[in-house]
Amino acid sequence: MASDAENPKRDTYRHGDLRNALIEAGLELARTGGPEAVVLRAVTRQAGVVPNAAYRHFADRGALLHAVSQAAMAQVARAMEADQAALPPTADPTAAARARFRAVGTGYLRFAQEEPGLFRAAFHVPADMAYAAADTSAGDSGKTPFELLGAALDDLTAVGLMPEDRRPGAEFLAWSAVHGLAALIIDGPLRGLHATQAHEAGQLLIDMIERGI
């Protein structure tokens, strides 16, 4: 077994790498343990640096956890984008708008079930820190999950599937409904549902939201 002397911890990284390395380490810990697992000592150990190295980029655990939360949120956005990208092509703008809206919900729910630890981390906001979305919480399209939902609702309005007078604030209601189901499935009384049942529940919920808007 190699000794610590043979494999000393790195306390320096190439410019810009250390912050990203710490966030990536935090994501790996959150994947298996949720936001509670993202603590400074564990993150620096995971990244292979001395504990004090984290303070060069993060004032405290809350700041680190916020950065990890933003990075996890970006992964939620990418899951939503992936479901949209997988849609079959159609020349019907109405069908396309409807499918893209539904894919926002299915991608969100899929990520929650496949990556519950990261999903919990994505929506963890320290009590002493106000939530503020940043570029780091956006997916490959440059949009956050909330913005992807907003864009999908705009498309529904543009093709006449949603009345213009119902558009203001609709994303808050749709998001609340889908997030509520996700939380019930991964942390609540619905966590015993078979994957097929969870998928069906998601489809029925999106059906209900469509009818409501």
N, C-alpha and C positions, 0 to 999 in steps of 0.2 A: 504494500500500500504506500502511495506517495505521501511524503510528509508535507506539512504546511510550508516548510522552508523551500521544498521543491516546487510547490504550486502556491505561491503567495497570492493573496487577494489583490485584485487590481483596484487601485484607488484613482486611476486616471483612465480616461477614454479619449479617443480622437474627438475633436471639437464637435459638440452636438450629440454625440452618441450616448453619453451617460444618461441624460434625461430620458431618451427613448428606451434605453436598456432597462431603466427602473420601471417605466410604464409597462413594458412588455413583461417584466417579471411580475408586476402587480396583476396583470391580466391572467397570467398563468395561475397565480394563487387564487384569484377570484373565480377562475373557471371551476376549481374543485371545492373552494371554501366560501364563495360569495364575498361580499364586501368586508365581512368581519376578518377574513384572512389577510387582508391587505394592511399589514403593519410594517413600519419602517425597517425593523431589524430583519424580518423575514424577507422583505423585498430586496434589501441589500445583499443578504445571503444568497438569494436566488440569482441575483445579477452578478455575484462574485466580486463585490466591492466591500470596503470597510463601511461600517454603519454610518459614520459621520459624512460619508460621501453624498448621501441623499440630501443633506441640508444645503448643498451648493445649488440645488435646483428646486427644492420644496421646503417651505418654512416649517411645516409640521405634517403630521399624518393626514390631517384634513385636506391639505393642499395636494398631497400625493393621491389620496383617494379620489379627489375631484378629477384629477387628470386621468386616472384609471377609469372612472365613471364615464368621462367624455369619450375615451377610446372604446369602451364597451358599447356606448351608444352608437358609435360609428359602425360597429359590427352589426348592430340591430338594423341600421339603415342598409347595409350591404345585403343582409338577408332579404329585406323587402325588395331591394333592387333586383336581386337574383330571381325572385318569384315573378317580378314584372318582366324581366328579360327572357324568362322561360315560356312566356305566353306565345301561342301560335299566332302568326301574322294574320291580320284581317284587314280588308279594305273598308269595313263598316266602322265609321268613327264612333257610333253609339256603342256597338259591341266592344270596341277597343277601350273606350273610356270606362265602361262597366267592368271589364276584365282587369284593367289596371287598378281600379279602386279595390276590387276584391283581393287582388294580389298584395296590396298594402297590408290588409288584415291577415291573410294567410302566412305571409312572410314573417310578420310580427309574432304570430302565435307559434309558428314553427321554430323560430329562434328561441322563444321562451322555453319550449319543451326540450329542444336539443342542447341548449346551453343555459340551464337555469342559474348557474352561478354568475355567469356574465350578465344575464338579464337582470338579476337582482342588483348587481354592481352598477349597471347602467342607470338605474333609477334610485340609487342611494345618494341622498343629499345630506351632508353633515348638518346637524342642528344649528350650528353657528355660521353657516355659509348659505347665502342665497343662490338658487340655481340660475345659471346663465349658460345657454347653449353657446358653443364656440365652433370655429371651423373644424376643430379636432373631433367633433361629434357628428360630422357629416360623412356620408358614404361617398362612393366614387363619383356620383352625379353632382356632388357639392351640396346636397340637401340632407338635412337631419331627418329622422323619422317623422317628426311633426310636420316638417316642410313637404315631405313626400306625400303625407296624407292630405295636406292642404292643396297640393298640386292635383292630386287625384280628384278631390272634390271640385276644384275649379274646372277640370275636364268634364265632370258630370254636368255641371251647370252650363258649360259651353255647348253641350250637345242636347240640352233640354231635358236631361234625366232628373235634374234637381232644380226646383224653382229658385230664381235669384233671391227672393226675399227670405229663403231659408238658409242661404249660404253663410251669412255672417255667424261666426262662432260654431259652425257645425263640426269642425275638427275636434273641439273640446268634448262634445258629446260622443262622437264616434270613437275617439281615443279612449275615453273613460270606459266605454262598454267593452272594447276589445282588451284593454289592459286588465279590467276586472276579471274577465274570463281567464286570461293568462295567469293572473295571481292565484285564482281559485284552483287552477290545474296544477301549478307547481308548488304552491304553499298552503293551499286550503283544502276543503273537504272533497274537492274533485280530483285530488292528486292520485287517486287510485284508478282513475279511468284508463281503460286500454287506449293505446294510441289511435286506434280506429274510431273509438267513441269520442275522443278529444277532437279529432279532425271533424267529425260530424257535428259536434257541438259548435265548433268554430264556423262551419258553413251555415248552420242555422242562425247563429248570431249575426253573421254578415247579411244573411237574408233579411233578418229583422231590421237591421240598420238601414239597408237599402229601401225597405218599405217605409221606414220612418222618415227618410229624407226626401 
